[in-house]
Amino acid sequence: MQLNFDIFDKPLATMQLGTALVTVVLENQSNVDSRGAIFTHIEVVDFILDLAGYTVDQPLHRLRLLEPSFGGGDFLLPVIERLMAAWNGSMSTASIVEDLGDAIRAIEVHGDTFSTTRLRVIRHLESRNVNTAEATALADRWLVRGDFLLEPLDGRFDFVVGNPPYVRQELIAAPLLAEYRRRFQTLYDRADLYIPFIERSLSLLAEGGSLGFICADRWMKNRYGAPLRKLVAEGFHLKVYIDMTDTPAFHSDVSAYPAITVISREKPGVTRIAHRPALDRENLVHLSAALRSKAAPEPGGPVRELSHITHGAEPWLLESADQMALIRRLERQFPTLEETACKVGIGVATGADRAFIADFDSLDVEADRKIRLVTTRDIQSGEVQWRGLGVINPFHDDGGLVDLRRYPLLSAYLEAHREQIASRHCAQKAPANWYRTIDRITPSLAAKPKLLIPDIKGEAHAVFERGELYPHHNLYYVVSEDWDLRALQAVLLSAVARLFIATYSTKMRGGYLRFQAQYLRRIRIPYWHHVPDSLRQELVEAATQRDLEACNRAAFKLYGLSLEERTALGGNGE
């Protein structure tokens, strides 16, 4: 179960920060809004338990399992069912409380959720012929009310399973967030709360133990996931990765893009991979068997096997082996985009678009205080079709803010929109600079020819802009001091560039990719002076005509792709 931790966004009645424990008083938080809870389908839960090895043929009563955020019991109740079945088959003569009391530890922070699920556990045990006293004793041994990231736990665990909470840092009170940061090295940059959940879970694994989680997989490629990737690469084995994007793994729709991940505390080895399985029970049983089999996966089957996925903090490449080999070859042979005198950037964010952006001609400010603006809507056709928007520019060319006393029209315009502009976080942080845009505007950028690339797209969408417009923040741009931008456009429209983006980008619903600066900078290209004149012309013509097949043919020549490498990109090798 996954919960929105809105309680952390409220002033905490009592908080004591110590070296061992943060105590958060929640007794008066009984009506915590749990509408952000996400319930995992039972078929998926059973699938994860199978993958982790928590199966009834094991002496589960002699092993220990941890569930870090048990919520409504989606994982906990099936775990108990398996534990009881294994214990009943063991013919043990000890009391059930003595035998099973240490087999489960399950944590939950929310009071009402804890109480409700505790009662469900007791009733579930009673339905399995456990008397009320023993059922209550087991529930009280197994269940812990507290914050998993702070709660002291004894010993190590053979299994850790569940669906850790997906909570943005902004929803966590500053003192609590500071304590989390002090304790967990992986809470880096803008990492969500599930990241330290994984870190602590791994730290509690026994030797040979397995973690099986369903959660967002952004940490495998994003900047904020680097410390966690390094931790896993140095001390654990990424055994299984299953892409669950666009699969109905939960009872409700979710905005996160989930994956099932099995990580064990053992020497690193090969990783078994599957993508978007059908979620009927029969299929998942067969898939689980294939993923756990000691035999190599069948060619053409649903399971692939890749080696050397984890490389320190570097993003993990989870594509096919032939595509990964192509990426590695290109990375060895060619420099990055920015190493070839290209620059990748993002357009201006204002924090108050309705105030700063309007019809260019209607913006009643001095002529040099407004700039023509290009947005994603202007380039939907593949060519620039400017709709007439402009953006207010409060900056000198040298980067400093203008003196409003010298610009009466600008001053009057900004004062008319002062309430909206001054209420922004950046304005409140620096009141003297209340009228600045979030990003500094550099007018010279508008005059530079550039390639414009929308953030979220199913396919590459690089559009040539001849040097008249300033990009909005929903657009990334590429400028170059060396490369012909039309030729570069052909490269960025090719299947090779898309492979780079698909390899390093986080996935979006519907197969969409994030064409962000951090991923664009991963693209490799040759130095312009290494490109033969004939190929230069071929690239330019392909881009000018927006002929994607011609872009591919020219790019394949540029990179010297073999027949096998071309085939790896999904074509027929031509």
ZAMARGU-4260 file (C-alpha; in steps of 0.2 Angstrom, whole numbers, plus 5000, padded with zeros to 4 digits):
<rodrens>
0) 5000/5000/5000 | 5006/5017/4995 | 5000/5032/5005 | 5002/5051/5003 | 5011/5057/5018
5) 5001/5073/5020 | 5003/5073/5039 | 5021/5078/5036 | 5016/5094/5028 | 5007/5100/5043
10) 5016/5107/5059 | 5020/5093/5070 | 5014/5095/5088 | 5029/5087/5095 | 5046/5082/5087
15) 5061/5077/5096 | 5077/5075/5085 | 5089/5063/5092 | 5103/5051/5086 | 5092/5036/5087
20) 5074/5041/5085 | 5063/5055/5080 | 5046/5055/5089 | 5032/5061/5080 | 5015/5063/5090
25) 5001/5057/5079 | 4988/5053/5091 | 4978/5068/5085 | 4980/5063/5067 | 4967/5049/5067
30) 4958/5057/5052 | 4973/5057/5040 | 4967/5058/5022 | 4972/5042/5014 | 4965/5045/4997
35) 4982/5044/4990 | 4983/5025/4995 | 4987/5013/4981 | 4981/4995/4982 | 4991/4982/4973
40) 4982/4968/4965 | 4983/4951/4973 | 4990/4943/4957 | 5005/4955/4957 | 5008/4953/4976
45) 5009/4934/4974 | 5020/4936/4959 | 5032/4947/4969 | 5032/4935/4983 | 5036/4921/4971
50) 5051/4931/4964 | 5058/4935/4981 | 5057/4916/4985 | 5045/4918/4999 | 5036/4901/4995
55) 5028/4888/5005 | 5041/4875/5001 | 5053/4885/5011 | 5054/4884/5031 | 5046/4901/5032
60) 5044/4900/5051 | 5063/4899/5052 | 5065/4914/5041 | 5061/4933/5044 | 5051/4944/5032
65) 5050/4963/5033 | 5036/4974/5026 | 5041/4992/5028 | 5024/5001/5025 | 5010/4988/5026
70) 4995/5000/5024 | 4979/4990/5021 | 4988/4973/5021 | 4989/4970/5002 | 5006/4961/5005
75) 5004/4957/5023 | 4989/4945/5022 | 4996/4935/5008 | 5012/4933/5018 | 5003/4927/5033
80) 4994/4915/5022 | 5010/4908/5015 | 5018/4907/5032 | 5004/4898/5040 | 5004/4885/5026
85) 5023/4882/5028 | 5021/4881/5047 | 5006/4868/5046 | 5017/4858/5034 | 5032/4858/5046
90) 5023/4847/5059 | 5031/4858/5072 | 5026/4854/5090 | 5030/4871/5097 | 5016/4884/5100
95) 5011/4895/5086 | 5017/4911/5095 | 5034/4904/5099 | 5036/4897/5081 | 5030/4912/5071
100) 5032/4927/5083 | 5048/4932/5075 | 5044/4928/5057 | 5036/4944/5052 | 5039/4963/5056
105) 5028/4975/5047 | 5028/4994/5050 | 5014/5007/5047 | 5015/5025/5052 | 4997/5030/5051
110) 4986/5027/5067 | 4969/5023/5059 | 4977/5012/5045 | 4987/5002/5058 | 4972/4999/5069
115) 4961/4993/5055 | 4974/4982/5047 | 4979/4975/5064 | 4961/4969/5067 | 4961/4962/5049
120) 4976/4951/5054 | 4968/4945/5070 | 4952/4940/5061 | 4962/4932/5047 | 4971/4921/5059
125) 4955/4917/5068 | 4948/4911/5052 | 4963/4899/5051 | 4958/4891/5068 | 4970/4902/5078
130) 4962/4906/5095 | 4959/4924/5098 | 4973/4926/5112 | 4986/4918/5101 | 4980/4928/5085
135) 4981/4944/5096 | 4998/4940/5102 | 5005/4936/5085 | 4998/4953/5078 | 5006/4962/5092
140) 5023/4954/5089 | 5022/4956/5070 | 5015/4974/5068 | 5024/4990/5073 | 5017/5007/5073
145) 5030/5019/5068 | 5040/5027/5054 | 5050/5014/5045 | 5064/5026/5041 | 5066/5030/5060
150) 5060/5015/5069 | 5073/5004/5078 | 5073/4986/5071 | 5082/4971/5078 | 5092/4959/5067
155) 5092/4956/5049 | 5078/4949/5037 | 5078/4936/5024 | 5065/4945/5014 | 5059/4963/5012
160) 5043/4965/5001 | 5031/4978/4998 | 5026/4994/4989 | 5035/5009/4997 | 5027/5026/4998
165) 5030/5038/4984 | 5031/5055/4993 | 5038/5071/4986 | 5050/5080/4998 | 5039/5096/4998
170) 5026/5086/5008 | 5038/5082/5022 | 5041/5094/5036 | 5058/5102/5036 | 5064/5095/5053
175) 5059/5078/5048 | 5067/5079/5031 | 5083/5085/5039 | 5083/5070/5050 | 5080/5059/5035
180) 5094/5067/5025 | 5106/5065/5040 | 5102/5046/5041 | 5101/5041/5023 | 5115/5045/5010
185) 5103/5041/4995 | 5091/5055/4999 | 5100/5066/4986 | 5094/5080/4976 | 5075/5079/4974
190) 5074/5060/4977 | 5056/5054/4983 | 5054/5045/4999 | 5054/5028/4991 | 5073/5030/4989
195) 5078/5030/5007 | 5065/5016/5010 | 5075/5005/4997 | 5091/5010/5006 | 5086/5005/5023
200) 5078/4989/5017 | 5094/4984/5008 | 5104/4988/5024 | 5092/4976/5034 | 5094/4961/5022
205) 5103/4946/5028 | 5117/4938/5018 | 5108/4930/5003 | 5092/4939/5007 | 5080/4946/4994
210) 5071/4962/4992 | 5055/4962/4981 | 5047/4979/4978 | 5035/4987/4966 | 5038/5005/4965
215) 5043/5019/4953 | 5059/5015/4943 | 5065/5033/4939 | 5079/5030/4951 | 5088/5018/4939
220) 5091/5032/4927 | 5088/5049/4935 | 5100/5061/4943 | 5093/5058/4960 | 5095/5039/4959
225) 5114/5040/4957 | 5119/5036/4976 | 5106/5022/4977 | 5113/5015/4960 | 5130/5015/4967
230) 5125/5007/4983 | 5117/4993/4974 | 5131/4991/4961 | 5144/4989/4975 | 5135/4977/4987
235) 5120/4969/4979 | 5114/4959/4964 | 5100/4966/4953 | 5092/4949/4950 | 5075/4954/4941
240) 5068/4969/4933 | 5051/4969/4926 | 5044/4985/4917 | 5026/4987/4923 | 5022/5003/4913
245) 5004/5004/4907 | 5000/4988/4916 | 4985/4988/4929 | 4996/4982/4944 | 4985/4993/4956
250) 4967/4995/4959 | 4968/5013/4955 | 4976/5024/4942 | 4994/5030/4946 | 5005/5044/4940
255) 5021/5034/4944 | 5028/5022/4932 | 5031/5006/4941 | 5043/4992/4940 | 5045/4976/4950
260) 5063/4974/4956 | 5071/4960/4965 | 5088/4964/4973 | 5098/4951/4983 | 5113/4953/4995
265) 5125/4943/4986 | 5138/4944/4972 | 5132/4953/4957 | 5127/4943/4942 | 5116/4943/4927
270) 5099/4952/4927 | 5083/4944/4921 | 5072/4956/4912 | 5053/4956/4907 | 5042/4970/4900
275) 5024/4973/4903 | 5017/4956/4907 | 4999/4951/4906 | 4993/4951/4924 | 4982/4935/4924
280) 4987/4923/4937 | 4992/4909/4925 | 5004/4920/4915 | 5012/4927/4930 | 5015/4909/4937
285) 5024/4904/4921 | 5034/4921/4920 | 5039/4919/4938 | 5045/4901/4934 | 5055/4907/4919
290) 5063/4922/4929 | 5068/4910/4943 | 5074/4895/4932 | 5092/4890/4933 | 5091/4887/4914
295) 5095/4901/4902 | 5080/4910/4895 | 5073/4903/4879 | 5077/4914/4863 | 5062/4924/4858
300) 5053/4921/4875 | 5047/4934/4887 | 5063/4934/4898 | 5079/4942/4893 | 5096/4940/4902
305) 5108/4955/4903 | 5125/4956/4910 | 5135/4971/4918 | 5119/4982/4920 | 5126/4990/4936
310) 5141/5002/4933 | 5143/5012/4949 | 5132/5028/4949 | 5129/5027/4930 | 5112/5025/4924
315) 5107/5007/4921 | 5104/5001/4903 | 5090/4989/4903 | 5087/4988/4885 | 5091/4973/4874
320) 5108/4966/4873 | 5111/4971/4855 | 5105/4989/4858 | 5116/4990/4874 | 5131/4984/4864
325) 5127/4997/4851 | 5126/5011/4864 | 5142/5006/4872 | 5151/5005/4855 | 5145/5023/4851
330) 5150/5029/4868 | 5168/5023/4866 | 5170/5029/4849 | 5162/5047/4849 | 5161/5062/4860
335) 5146/5069/4868 | 5135/5082/4860 | 5142/5096/4871 | 5160/5090/4868 | 5158/5094/4850
340) 5154/5113/4853 | 5135/5111/4854 | 5126/5118/4869 | 5110/5111/4877 | 5098/5122/4887
345) 5080/5125/4892 | 5069/5140/4889 | 5064/5153/4901 | 5053/5149/4916 | 5044/5164/4923
350) 5034/5157/4938 | 5019/5168/4932 | 5016/5165/4914 | 5000/5175/4914 | 5009/5190/4919
355) 5025/5189/4909 | 5018/5181/4893 | 5005/5189/4882 | 5002/5194/4864 | 5018/5202/4858
360) 5010/5217/4850 | 4999/5220/4865 | 5013/5220/4878 | 5013/5238/4883 | 5032/5240/4887
365) 5047/5248/4879 | 5052/5239/4863 | 5068/5232/4870 | 5059/5225/4885 | 5050/5211/4876
370) 5055/5197/4866 | 5046/5185/4854 | 5042/5169/4862 | 5041/5151/4854 | 5031/5137/4863
375) 5028/5119/4859 | 5011/5124/4851 | 5021/5134/4838 | 5031/5119/4832 | 5018/5105/4832
380) 5019/5104/4813 | 5038/5101/4813 | 5041/5119/4807 | 5040/5135/4817 | 5023/5143/4815
385) 5024/5158/4827 | 5007/5162/4835 | 5012/5179/4841 | 5017/5177/4859 | 5030/5188/4868
390) 5038/5188/4885 | 5043/5202/4896 | 5062/5204/4898 | 5067/5212/4915 | 5086/5209/4912
395) 5100/5219/4904 | 5111/5210/4891 | 5124/5208/4904 | 5113/5198/4916 | 5108/5211/4929
400) 5090/5217/4932 | 5085/5234/4923 | 5082/5249/4934 | 5063/5251/4933 | 5065/5270/4935
405) 5072/5270/4917 | 5058/5260/4910 | 5041/5269/4914 | 5031/5258/4903 | 5039/5242/4910
410) 5037/5248/4928 | 5019/5252/4925 | 5016/5235/4917 | 5024/5226/4931 | 5015/5236/4945
415) 4999/5231/4937 | 5003/5213/4939 | 5013/5215/4955 | 5002/5204/4966 | 5004/5189/4955
420) 5022/5192/4952 | 5028/5196/4970 | 5018/5180/4977 | 5031/5168/4968 | 5043/5159/4979
425) 5058/5167/4970 | 5051/5184/4973 | 5047/5181/4991 | 5065/5174/4994 | 5073/5190/4986
430) 5060/5204/4988 | 5071/5217/4980 | 5072/5207/4964 | 5053/5203/4964 | 5051/5207/4945
435) 5064/5195/4939 | 5059/5179/4929 | 5064/5162/4937 | 5077/5160/4923 | 5088/5174/4917
440) 5084/5180/4899 | 5098/5182/4888 | 5092/5191/4872 | 5106/5185/4861 | 5099/5168/4862
445) 5084/5173/4852 | 5095/5179/4838 | 5104/5162/4837 | 5099/5148/4825 | 5094/5134/4836
450) 5085/5117/4837 | 5069/5116/4848 | 5065/5100/4856 | 5049/5097/4867 | 5051/5088/4883
455) 5038/5074/4881 | 5036/5065/4865 | 5034/5048/4858 | 5046/5051/4844 | 5060/5064/4841
460) 5054/5081/4837 | 5068/5092/4833 | 5063/5108/4824 | 5074/5121/4816 | 5072/5139/4822
465) 5082/5152/4811 | 5086/5164/4825 | 5071/5175/4829 | 5062/5168/4844 | 5066/5164/4862
470) 5061/5147/4869 | 5048/5144/4882 | 5052/5133/4897 | 5043/5118/4889 | 5056/5118/4876
475) 5074/5112/4876 | 5086/5120/4863 | 5103/5115/4855 | 5114/5128/4848 | 5131/5125/4840
480) 5147/5135/4836 | 5153/5121/4824 | 5139/5109/4818 | 5127/5114/4804 | 5111/5114/4813
485) 5101/5106/4799 | 5113/5092/4798 | 5112/5090/4817 | 5093/5090/4816 | 5094/5075/4805
490) 5104/5066/4818 | 5092/5071/4832 | 5078/5065/4821 | 5086/5048/4818 | 5083/5031/4827
495) 5101/5032/4834 | 5097/5048/4844 | 5080/5040/4850 | 5090/5025/4856 | 5101/5036/4867
500) 5085/5045/4874 | 5076/5029/4876 | 5091/5021/4885 | 5093/5035/4898 | 5076/5043/4899
505) 5063/5038/4912 | 5048/5031/4904 | 5031/5040/4903 | 5014/5032/4900 | 5010/5028/4883
510) 5028/5025/4877 | 5032/5043/4878 | 5050/5049/4882 | 5058/5063/4891 | 5069/5073/4879
515) 5077/5083/4893 | 5094/5091/4894 | 5102/5077/4905 | 5097/5064/4892 | 5101/5075/4876
520) 5118/5077/4883 | 5121/5058/4882 | 5119/5058/4863 | 5136/5055/4855 | 5141/5063/4838
525) 5157/5064/4828 | 5166/5081/4827 | 5160/5091/4812 | 5176/5092/4804 | 5176/5073/4803
530) 5160/5072/4793 | 5163/5070/4774 | 5156/5084/4763 | 5145/5072/4754 | 5137/5066/4770
535) 5135/5083/4777 | 5124/5087/4762 | 5114/5071/4764 | 5111/5075/4782 | 5105/5093/4778
540) 5094/5088/4764 | 5086/5074/4774 | 5082/5086/4788 | 5076/5100/4777 | 5064/5088/4768
545) 5059/5081/4785 | 5062/5064/4778 | 5064/5052/4793 | 5069/5037/4783 | 5083/5048/4774
550) 5088/5055/4791 | 5090/5037/4797 | 5100/5032/4782 | 5112/5047/4783 | 5114/5044/4802
555) 5118/5026/4800 | 5132/5031/4788 | 5138/5044/4800 | 5140/5031/4814 | 5146/5017/4803
560) 5132/5005/4809 | 5134/4987/4804 | 5119/4977/4797 | 5117/4969/4814 | 5117/4986/4823
565) 5105/4993/4811 | 5093/4979/4814 | 5095/4982/4833 | 5087/4998/4830 | 5071/4990/4824
570) 5073/4991/4805 | 5078/4979/4792 | 5096/4984/4791 | 5093/4996/4776
</rodrens>
